[in-house]
Amino acid sequence: MGVSDAGAQIRDRILDAAAACMAAGGFADSRLITSIARIAGLSRPTLYKHGGSIDEIKAALLRRETERFFEVVRASIAGARWTTDDVVDVLVTIVDHARRHELLQAALRDSPEIVLPWFTTRADVVIAMAKAHVGPVLTEAIAAGEMPAVDVDVLVDVLTRVVLSLVFTAGTVDADDPDAVRGYLRAVASMWTGATAPNPA
């Protein structure tokens, strides 16, 4: 095993330990760094060397969980057809997964000042990740004739913003009411899947 592989394994141990601590309600605990080191089986100097400060560990954990979240997104998109029902089902799955994500909800509860910027004022990072993960899947679907030749970047950008809005911001839609969310998403999806060129005058 190389040095870089060993370092990566240590970082994974740190993030796994951080996830366990934070999900258990320790996201804002002043002794969090000690708890992470104990669960990871590392000394504090080793933890700082490979994980950085507590804020750096939290940021790295959020990035890792976001990457894993997009794996769920990719799986939900695979095989979906370009119909309003399928698009709505995919979006509902994504929103529901995010709203039920134990670590994310713990982070929002205990450290919103760290989490919310990641998905609001710094949402460009998440949108870029969405394009990287989802864009190729949609491009392949277009090439296979399974969906119309839409602008993939624009589509992913818009739908990512819709999902982020439902998960992280208050609005006119009751995001805790699945029927309300489904109705709203159906209206949004219909704008894309049902769009047709205007008839010539």
SVG drawing of the C-alpha trace seen along z (x, -y; Angstrom):
<svg xmlns="http://www.w3.org/2000/svg" viewBox="-51 -35 55 37">
<polyline fill="none" stroke="black" stroke-width="0.4" points="0.0,0.0 1.4,-3.4 1.7,-6.4 -1.2,-8.1 -3.4,-5.0 -2.7,-4.9 -3.5,-8.6 -6.7,-8.2 -7.8,-5.3 -7.0,-7.5 -9.1,-10.3 -12.0,-7.9 -11.8,-6.7 -11.9,-10.4 -14.9,-11.1 -16.7,-7.9 -16.1,-8.8 -17.2,-12.4 -20.4,-11.2 -21.2,-8.9 -20.6,-11.7 -22.6,-14.3 -25.5,-12.1 -25.7,-11.3 -26.2,-15.0 -22.6,-16.2 -22.3,-18.5 -22.1,-21.5 -20.4,-19.8 -17.3,-21.7 -15.6,-18.3 -16.3,-17.0 -12.7,-16.8 -11.9,-14.6 -14.9,-12.3 -13.9,-11.9 -10.3,-11.1 -11.5,-8.5 -13.9,-6.8 -11.4,-6.8 -8.7,-5.4 -6.3,-8.2 -4.3,-10.7 -5.3,-14.3 -2.1,-15.2 -2.7,-12.5 -6.3,-13.6 -5.2,-17.2 -2.5,-16.1 -4.9,-14.1 -8.2,-15.7 -7.4,-19.3 -9.4,-21.5 -12.9,-20.6 -14.4,-23.0 -12.3,-21.3 -13.5,-17.9 -17.1,-19.1 -16.6,-20.5 -15.0,-17.3 -17.8,-15.3 -20.4,-17.4 -18.6,-17.0 -18.3,-13.3 -22.0,-12.9 -23.0,-15.1 -21.0,-12.9 -22.8,-9.9 -26.1,-11.6 -25.5,-12.1 -24.9,-8.3 -28.5,-8.0 -29.5,-10.6 -27.8,-8.7 -29.5,-5.4 -32.9,-7.1 -32.4,-8.5 -31.2,-5.3 -33.9,-3.8 -36.3,-6.8 -38.3,-7.8 -38.8,-11.4 -42.4,-11.7 -43.9,-13.9 -44.5,-11.0 -41.0,-9.7 -39.4,-13.1 -41.6,-13.9 -40.8,-10.5 -37.1,-11.2 -37.4,-14.6 -39.6,-13.4 -37.1,-10.6 -34.3,-13.2 -36.1,-15.6 -37.4,-12.9 -33.9,-11.4 -32.4,-14.8 -35.1,-15.6 -34.7,-12.2 -30.9,-12.2 -29.9,-11.7 -26.5,-13.5 -27.8,-16.4 -30.7,-17.0 -28.4,-16.9 -26.0,-19.3 -28.9,-21.7 -30.1,-21.5 -26.8,-22.0 -24.6,-24.0 -26.8,-25.8 -24.1,-28.4 -21.8,-25.8 -24.4,-23.8 -26.7,-26.3 -24.1,-28.3 -23.0,-25.0 -26.5,-24.7 -27.5,-28.3 -24.9,-31.0 -22.3,-28.5 -24.7,-26.3 -22.6,-26.7 -20.4,-23.9 -23.4,-21.6 -24.7,-22.5 -21.4,-21.8 -21.4,-18.4 -24.9,-17.7 -23.8,-18.5 -20.8,-16.2 -22.9,-13.3 -26.2,-13.7 -25.2,-15.5 -23.5,-12.4 -26.6,-10.3 -28.9,-12.7 -26.6,-13.2 -26.6,-9.5 -30.4,-9.4 -30.6,-12.2 -28.2,-10.3 -30.3,-7.2 -33.4,-9.1 -34.9,-8.5 -35.5,-12.2 -35.6,-15.4 -32.4,-17.4 -32.6,-19.8 -29.8,-21.9 -28.5,-19.5 -26.5,-22.1 -29.6,-24.4 -31.9,-21.5 -29.7,-20.2 -29.1,-23.8 -32.8,-24.5 -33.9,-21.2 -31.0,-21.3 -32.1,-24.7 -35.7,-23.5 -34.6,-20.6 -32.3,-22.8 -35.1,-25.3 -37.5,-22.6 -35.0,-21.1 -33.4,-24.1 -35.6,-27.2 -39.0,-28.2 -41.5,-29.0 -45.2,-28.8 -45.0,-25.0 -45.3,-22.9 -42.2,-20.8 -43.4,-18.4 -46.6,-17.6 -45.7,-15.0 -48.8,-15.7 -48.0,-19.4 -44.4,-18.7 -45.6,-16.3 -48.1,-18.7 -45.5,-21.5 -42.9,-19.3 -45.4,-18.0 -46.1,-21.6 -42.3,-22.2 -41.7,-19.0 -44.6,-19.6 -42.9,-22.8 -40.0,-20.7 -41.6,-17.5 -44.7,-19.0 -43.0,-22.0 -43.6,-22.3 -42.6,-24.9 -45.2,-27.6 -47.4,-27.2 -46.4,-29.6 -48.8,-32.5"/>
</svg>
